[in-house]
Amino acid sequence: MTMRTVYVNGEYLPENEAKISIFDRGFLMADGVYEVTSVLDGKLIDFDGHAKRLERSLNELDMPHPDVLPDLLEVHRELVRLNGIEEGMIYLQITRGAPGDRDFVFPDPETTKPTVVLFTQNKPGLADSPAAKKGIKVISIEDQRWARRDIKTVQLLFPSMGKMMAKAAGVDDAWMVEDGAVTEGTSNNAYIIKNNTIITRHLGNEILHGITRAAVLRFAREAQMQVEERSFTIAEAQDADEAFITSASTFVMPVVEVDGVAVGNGTPGPVAARLREIYLDESRKVAI
Ligand code: PLP
């Protein structure tokens, strides 16, 4: 891969010159939040939604706002420009900074400033993904994450283990289950479609409030589709007509198998395909 230009605390640097302290609380305590915004046609998709959720994550953790917060759109755009990104993602992470030692107590925000890092991921063909035509397979696993999944923290060890469990089972991803109901995918929101009704878990602390989820549900309602925000089980998913996931980097991705059972006829269904098309078309129109 060619050398990227990344952003670290106010500076644009070659990736191999960017440095963070070993005392950074993101490194020592996973005391950090992040966002991933996709880029299509060299423009940012759903930027405002990601910026609002970022601010909410900071507030929920009493994390000081970095000075650059109001200028993050410009930083994103500059990284897109410097790295020549047409299709891909921008990763952003803010941590509570590096107080110079390890301590459970939060550092004084007057003396310890948050750490802000952004970098690009170039992904040509992101929108025209072969996986979207084939669909993905998932297994179910027990949801063993902490209880504030509505905050987008960098504490991703369990989701990462979930992806490894999926890989070991020869499938693409895992859906997490708590008290008999699906919460969400390891890095995406989960949906089923039954009798033309789109069913996805209601919002709460148990799931991340996906920015793509919000947009897709809005487009679905505008297209007069029925939407039910409620819990569903793995058995319901296996008996559904269709299933899919959403996230900033996969948009709308059909799910064709759950725990070894084909969903519908085992191929991507028409509703998921239509939602993917609407989401991509409408988001591109308002990309900035
Ligand atoms: N749920 C989890 C656990 C995630 O990690 C993500 C994205 O990373 C999502 C849902 C989807 O959110 P978004 O659509 O904002 O990318």
Residues whose N, C-alpha, C, O or C-beta is under 5 A from the ligand:
A	BS01	PLP	E184 G185 T186 S187 N188 N189 L208 H209 G210 I211 T212 R213 T246 S247 A248
